[in-house]
Amino acid sequence: MKKRKQNILIDTLFLLPTLGVGVSKEIEEAIKIFRKFNIFYIEAGILEAMWVTLKVASKSKLNRIKLGLEAIRNSYIQLEPPIQTYIDAIEIYHKGHRDYIDALHYAAAWKTQTPFLTVDKTFIEFLRENNYSVEGTIITPSELKVIAEGL
């Protein structure tokens, strides 16, 4: 009997290579094992990735960006966060984490019980300091690797 793949919600940084934007080796290594998981993204993550891409990509790379967006849509699964997720993210924002998209990713992960893959140690520490559930809700690339090895 084939094991069911685990669902993972990815942070925006994991979308960037598909759009032609360089990232750290840690992120590249994690992406290599995505095939072992059902990978989810939120639309706000694409918007945030486009903001980053606009800053670094030249006009000559528009076709590469288009192909990357098509690849994201065809390879990953869009997660539509419940309405309460947006409210929960506002609360995180008002507690001091000034990246609403991070807060939205976390709230979506928590609300849908889909582990959120991130490399943002500052955000993880913020969540811990503010008594948000991190264990089982947030995973790092090294934890993803351990999970993948068990599959």
MIKE-563586 format. One record per residue: y, x negated, z of N, C-alpha, C, O, CB in turn. Coordinates in steps of 0.1 Angstrom, whole numbers, padded with zeros to 4 digits, always signed. Each point is the difference from the previous one (the first is absolute). Glycine has a CB too. Layout:
<rs>
YXZYXZYXZYXZYXZ;...
</rs>
This chain:
<rs>
-0012-0008+0000+0012+0008+0000+0012-0009+0000+0002-0009+0008-0014+0028+0004;+0022-0016-0021+0012-0008-0001+0010+0004+0011+0002+0012+0002-0006-0014-0027;+0010-0009+0031+0010+0003+0010+0013+0005-0006+0004-0004-0011-0014-0014+0025;+0016+0027-0007+0013+0005-0005+0011-0010+0003+0000-0006+0011-0007+0029-0007;+0016-0025-0014+0010-0010+0002+0010+0004+0011+0004+0012+0001-0007-0019-0025;+0008-0002+0031+0011+0003+0010+0013+0001-0007+0003-0007-0009-0016-0005+0027;+0021+0021-0013+0014+0002-0005+0009-0009+0007+0000-0002+0012-0005+0026-0017;+0015-0030-0003+0010-0009+0005+0013+0004-0007+0001+0002-0012-0018-0021+0016;+0028+0020+0004+0013+0002-0005+0007-0013-0001+0000-0007+0010+0001+0031-0001;+0004-0028-0020+0006-0013-0002+0015+0000+0002+0007+0009-0005-0026-0016-0010;+0025-0004+0020+0014-0002+0001+0005-0003-0013-0007-0005-0009+0005-0003+0033;+0015+0009-0026+0007-0002-0013-0003-0014-0006-0002-0002-0012+0020+0017+0020;-0019-0025+0001-0002-0014-0005-0012-0001-0008-0001-0009-0009+0013+0000+0029;-0022+0017-0018-0013-0001-0007+0001+0006-0014-0009-0001-0008-0003+0002+0030;+0023+0006-0025+0002+0006-0013+0007-0010-0009-0001+0001-0012+0003+0022+0022;+0006-0032-0004+0008-0009-0008-0007-0009-0011+0005-0001-0011+0009+0001+0031;-0026-0006-0017-0006-0008-0010-0003+0008-0013+0001-0006-0011-0011-0008+0029;+0007+0026-0016-0003+0009-0012+0012+0002-0009-0001+0002-0012-0017+0009+0026;+0030-0013-0008+0012+0002-0007+0005-0014-0005+0011-0001-0005-0005+0022+0019;-0013-0031-0011+0004-0013-0005+0008-0008+0010+0006-0010-0004-0007+0019-0019;+0001-0005+0035+0008-0007+0011-0009-0008+0008-0010+0005+0005+0027+0013-0005;-0014-0031+0003-0008-0009+0008+0000+0004+0014+0011+0005+0006-0006-0023-0022;-0016+0016+0023-0001+0002+0014-0008-0011+0007-0004-0010-0007+0004+0035+0003;-0001-0024+0017-0007-0011+0007-0015-0001-0003-0006+0010-0005+0023-0007+0023;-0023-0014-0015-0015-0002-0003-0008+0010+0009-0010+0005-0005+0014-0029+0000;+0001+0027+0017-0007+0009+0009-0001+0014-0007-0010+0007+0001+0019-0019+0019;+0002+0016-0027-0001+0013-0007-0009+0000-0012-0008+0009-0002+0032-0004+0010;-0023-0016-0015-0008-0002-0012-0015+0001+0003-0008+0006-0007+0026-0020-0003;-0021+0007+0021-0014+0000+0005-0005+0014+0004-0012+0003-0003+0015-0027+0010;+0005+0031-0001-0004+0014+0005-0002+0009-0013-0009+0007+0000+0022-0010+0022;-0004+0001-0032-0001+0009-0012-0014-0003-0007-0005+0009-0006+0030-0010+0004;-0030-0011+0003-0013-0003-0006-0011+0008+0005-0010+0002-0007+0018-0025+0004;-0007+0028+0015-0011+0008+0006+0003+0015+0000-0008+0008+0006+0002-0028+0008;+0016+0024-0021+0004+0015+0000-0011+0008-0006-0002+0012+0003+0026-0018-0005;-0032+0000-0007-0011+0008-0007-0010+0006+0009-0007+0009-0003+0010-0024-0017;-0003+0009+0033-0010+0005+0010+0005+0012+0007-0007+0006+0009-0001-0029-0007;+0021+0027-0005+0006+0011+0008+0006+0010-0010+0002-0002-0011+0003-0014+0030;-0002+0028-0013+0009+0010-0007+0014-0004+0004+0004+0002+0012-0022+0017-0012;+0026-0023-0010+0013-0005+0003+0010+0011-0002+0001+0006-0011-0007-0029+0005;+0014+0026+0016+0011+0011-0001+0014-0007+0001+0001-0010+0006-0017+0027+0004;+0025-0010-0017+0014-0004+0001+0008+0013+0002-0005+0011-0003+0002-0032-0012;+0016+0019+0019+0009+0012+0001+0011-0002-0011+0003-0012-0003-0008+0016+0028;+0010+0006-0030+0010-0001-0011+0012-0008+0005+0006-0007-0008-0014+0029-0001;+0012-0020+0022+0011-0008+0005-0003-0015-0001+0010-0008-0002-0004+0027+0017;-0018-0023-0015-0004-0014-0001+0003-0005-0014+0004-0011-0002-0022+0014+0019;+0016+0006-0027+0003-0004-0014+0015-0002-0001+0005-0009-0007-0025+0021-0002;+0028-0002+0014+0014-0001+0000+0005-0013+0006+0009-0007-0005-0007+0032+0006;-0007-0029+0011+0003-0012+0006-0004-0012-0008+0008-0010-0001-0010+0021+0023;-0009-0011-0028-0005-0011-0009+0010-0001-0012+0002-0011-0004-0026+0015+0011;+0028+0007-0012+0010-0001-0011+0013-0006+0004+0006-0007-0008-0017+0027-0002;+0016-0018+0022+0012-0006+0005-0002-0015+0000+0009-0007-0004-0004+0027+0018;-0016-0025-0009-0003-0014+0000-0001-0005-0014+0006-0011-0003-0018+0013+0025;+0005+0005-0030-0002-0005-0014+0013-0001-0008+0003-0009-0008-0025+0020+0008;+0031-0001+0003+0014+0000-0007+0007-0013+0004+0008-0005-0009-0007+0030+0010;-0003-0030+0011+0007-0012+0004-0005-0013-0006+0008-0010-0002-0004+0021+0023;-0017-0011-0025-0006-0013-0005-0004+0001-0015-0003-0011-0005-0004+0007+0029;+0005+0015-0029-0005+0001-0014+0011+0001-0010+0010+0007+0002-0031+0004+0006;+0019-0018-0019+0010+0001-0011-0003+0012-0009-0011+0005+0000+0014-0030+0000;+0006+0028-0008-0001+0012-0009-0012-0003-0010-0007+0010-0004+0031-0005+0006;-0027-0017-0005-0011-0003-0009-0014+0003+0006-0010+0000-0007+0024-0018-0003;-0014+0021+0023-0013+0003+0007-0003+0015+0001-0009+0004+0007+0012-0025+0006;+0005+0029-0019-0001+0015+0001-0014+0005-0004-0005+0009+0006+0029-0007-0010;-0030-0008-0007-0013+0005-0004-0010-0004+0011-0009+0008+0003+0015-0011-0027;-0005-0009+0030-0009-0004+0011+0001+0009+0012-0010+0004+0006+0012-0027-0014;+0010+0028+0011+0002+0009+0011-0006+0013-0003-0007+0006+0008+0028-0018-0002;-0019+0017-0019-0006+0013-0004-0015-0001+0001-0007+0009+0006+0026-0005-0021;-0025-0015+0010-0015-0001+0001-0005-0001+0015-0010+0006+0003+0011-0018-0025;+0007+0006+0030-0003-0001+0014+0000+0014+0007-0008+0003+0008+0018-0026-0008;+0001+0031-0003+0000+0013+0006-0011+0009-0005-0006+0007+0008+0031-0009-0007;-0029+0000-0013-0012+0008-0006-0012-0005+0008-0009+0008+0003+0020-0005-0026;-0013-0016+0025-0011-0005+0007-0001+0005+0014-0011+0004+0005+0012-0024-0019;+0010+0021+0021+0000+0005+0014-0004+0015+0000-0009+0004+0007+0028-0020-0001;-0014+0024-0015-0003+0014-0001-0015+0002-0004-0006+0009+0004+0030-0004-0010;-0029-0014-0002-0014+0002-0005-0010-0007+0009-0012+0004+0000+0021-0003-0023;-0005-0010+0031-0010-0007+0009+0000+0004+0014-0010-0001+0007+0013-0018-0022;+0009+0023+0020+0001+0004+0014+0002+0015+0001+0002+0007-0010+0008-0029+0016;-0011+0027+0006+0001+0014+0003+0013+0003+0007+0004-0006+0010-0029+0009-0009;+0033+0007-0006+0012+0003+0006-0003+0009+0013-0007+0010-0001+0020-0011-0021;-0007-0003+0033-0001+0008+0012+0013+0008+0002+0011-0006+0000-0026-0012+0011;+0013+0031-0010+0012+0008+0002+0001+0003+0015-0008+0008+0006+0006+0003-0029;+0012-0018+0030+0001+0002+0014+0003+0014+0004+0008+0007-0006-0001-0031+0008;-0013+0029+0009+0004+0013+0006+0015+0000+0004+0006-0011+0002-0030+0015+0006;+0030+0008-0008+0014+0001+0003+0004-0007+0013+0010-0006+0001-0010+0028-0014;-0008-0020+0023+0003-0006+0013+0001-0015+0000+0007-0006+0008-0019+0025+0002;+0006-0025-0020+0000-0015-0001+0015-0004-0002+0004-0010+0006-0027+0010-0017;+0031+0007+0003+0014-0003-0002+0008+0001+0013+0009-0009+0002-0011+0017-0026;-0001+0001+0032+0007+0002+0013-0005-0011+0010+0009-0006+0007-0008+0031-0011;-0014-0028+0004-0005-0011+0009+0007-0013-0004+0003-0009+0008-0025+0021-0005;+0024-0015-0016+0006-0012-0005+0014-0001+0004+0005-0011+0003-0020+0011-0022;+0022+0011+0020+0014+0001+0005+0001-0005+0014+0009-0007+0004-0003+0026-0020;-0016-0014+0024+0000-0004+0014-0002-0015+0002+0006-0006+0008-0016+0029-0003;+0001-0029-0013-0002-0014+0000+0013-0007-0004+0003-0010+0006-0028+0013-0012;+0031+0002-0004+0013-0006-0005+0010+0000+0012+0007-0010+0002-0012+0017-0026;+0006+0004+0030+0010+0002+0011-0003-0009+0013+0008-0002+0008-0003+0025-0017;-0018-0026+0010-0004-0009+0011+0004-0014-0003-0002-0009+0009-0017+0025-0003;+0023-0019-0018+0005-0014-0003-0006-0007-0012+0005-0011-0003-0002+0010+0027;-0013+0006-0030-0006-0006-0012+0008+0005-0012-0003+0011-0004-0020-0014+0015;+0031-0005-0017+0010+0004-0010-0006+0000-0014+0008+0000-0010+0010-0008+0025;-0031+0008-0017-0006+0001-0013-0007+0013+0000-0012+0001+0004+0010-0026-0007;+0008+0035-0003-0006+0014+0000-0013+0000-0008-0009+0008+0004+0032+0002-0002;-0024-0018-0013-0012+0000-0008-0012-0005+0009-0011+0005-0001+0025-0008-0021;-0012-0008+0030-0010-0004+0009-0004+0011+0009-0012+0002+0002+0021-0026-0003;+0001+0030+0007-0003+0011+0009-0008+0012-0006-0009+0005+0006+0030-0011+0006;-0017+0008-0025-0007+0011-0007-0015-0004-0003-0009+0008+0001+0031-0001-0011;-0024-0019+0006-0014-0005-0002-0008+0001+0013-0011+0006+0000+0020-0022-0017;-0003+0012+0028-0007+0001+0013-0003+0014+0004-0012+0004+0003+0023-0025+0004;-0001+0030-0008-0002+0014+0004-0010+0006-0009-0008+0009+0004+0032-0008+0004;-0024-0004-0021-0010+0006-0009-0014-0005+0003-0010+0008+0000+0027-0007-0018;-0018-0014+0022-0013-0005+0004-0005+0007+0012-0012+0004+0001+0018-0026-0011;+0002+0023+0020-0003+0006+0013-0004+0015-0002-0011+0004+0005+0026-0020+0007;-0007+0023-0019-0002+0014-0002-0013+0003-0008-0007+0010+0002+0032-0007-0001;-0028-0011-0011-0011+0003-0009-0013-0008+0004-0010+0001-0006+0026+0003-0012;-0014-0012+0029-0011-0009+0005-0005-0009-0011-0012-0002-0002+0005+0020+0018;+0016-0024-0024-0003-0010-0010+0006-0013+0004+0012-0001+0000-0012+0019-0018;-0008-0028+0021+0006-0013+0005+0010-0005-0010-0002+0000-0012-0020-0005+0024;+0033-0001-0006+0011-0005-0008-0001-0015+0000+0001-0007+0010+0013+0027-0004;-0015-0026-0018-0001-0014-0002+0014-0006-0002+0007+0004-0009-0030-0002-0002;+0026-0011+0020+0014-0006+0000-0001-0015+0005-0009-0003+0007+0020+0026-0004;-0002-0031-0008+0002-0013+0005+0012-0002+0009+0003-0011+0005-0014+0003-0025;+0018+0020+0023+0012+0000+0007-0002-0001+0015-0001+0010+0007+0011+0003-0025;-0011-0025+0023-0003-0003+0015+0011+0006+0009-0002+0004+0011-0011-0024-0018;+0026+0019+0002+0011+0005+0007-0001+0015+0002+0003+0005+0011+0012-0023-0020;-0019+0025-0001-0002+0015+0001-0011+0003+0009+0001+0009+0009+0008-0006-0032;-0020-0010+0022-0011+0002+0009+0004-0002+0015-0004+0008+0008-0012-0015-0027;+0023-0003+0021+0005-0003+0014+0009+0011+0005+0000+0004+0011-0002-0029-0015;+0011+0030-0005+0009+0011+0003-0008+0012+0004+0003+0006+0010+0014-0015-0026;-0027+0012+0008-0008+0012+0003-0007-0002+0014+0000+0010+0008-0004-0006-0032;-0001-0015+0027-0007-0003+0013+0010+0002+0011-0003+0007+0010-0013-0023-0021;+0028+0010+0010+0010+0000+0010+0005+0014+0003+0004+0003+0011+0003-0026-0018;-0008+0032-0003+0004+0014+0001-0011+0010+0002+0001+0012-0002+0019-0018-0012;-0032+0000+0018-0011+0008+0004-0006+0009-0011-0005+0011+0002+0014-0011+0020;-0008-0005-0035-0007+0007-0011-0014-0006-0001-0002-0012+0003+0024+0016-0015;-0031+0004+0008-0014-0004-0002-0001-0010-0012+0004+0003-0011-0012+0019+0020;+0003-0034-0006-0001-0010-0011-0015-0002-0003-0004+0000-0012+0025-0012+0020;-0029+0012+0002-0015-0002-0002-0005+0011-0008+0001+0012+0004-0003-0025+0018;-0005+0010-0033-0005+0011-0008+0009+0006-0010-0004+0007-0010-0011-0003+0028;+0028-0006-0016+0010+0005-0009+0006-0010-0009+0003+0002-0012+0003+0015+0029;-0004-0029-0011+0005-0012-0008-0011-0010-0002-0007-0003+0010+0031+0007-0001;-0025-0010-0021-0009-0011-0002+0007-0011-0007+0009+0003-0008-0029+0012+0008;+0016-0027+0002+0006-0012-0007-0010-0004-0010-0011+0004+0000+0025-0011+0021;-0009-0002-0030-0010-0005-0010-0012-0007+0006-0011+0001-0006+0030-0004-0009;-0017-0004+0026-0012-0006+0006-0010+0010+0005-0012-0002-0001+0026-0018+0007;-0009+0031+0000-0009+0011+0004-0006+0007-0012-0012+0004+0001+0026-0001+0020;-0007-0002-0032-0005+0006-0012-0012-0008-0005-0011+0005-0004+0033+0004-0002;-0021-0022+0007-0011-0009-0005-0012+0002+0009-0011+0001-0005+0028-0018-0003;-0015+0018+0021-0012+0002+0009-0006+0014-0003-0013+0000-0001+0024-0014+0019;-0003+0024-0020-0006+0013-0004-0008-0001-0013-0011+0005-0001+0030+0007+0013;-0013-0019-0022-0007-0001-0013-0013-0008+0001-0009+0004-0007+0032-0004-0004;-0023-0010+0020-0013-0007+0002-0011+0008+0005-0012-0002-0002+0026-0018+0006;-0010+0031+0004-0010+0009+0006-0005+0011-0010-0009+0007+0004+0020-0012+0018;-0005+0005-0034-0004+0011-0009-0011-0005-0009-0004+0008-0009+0027+0001+0009;
</rs>
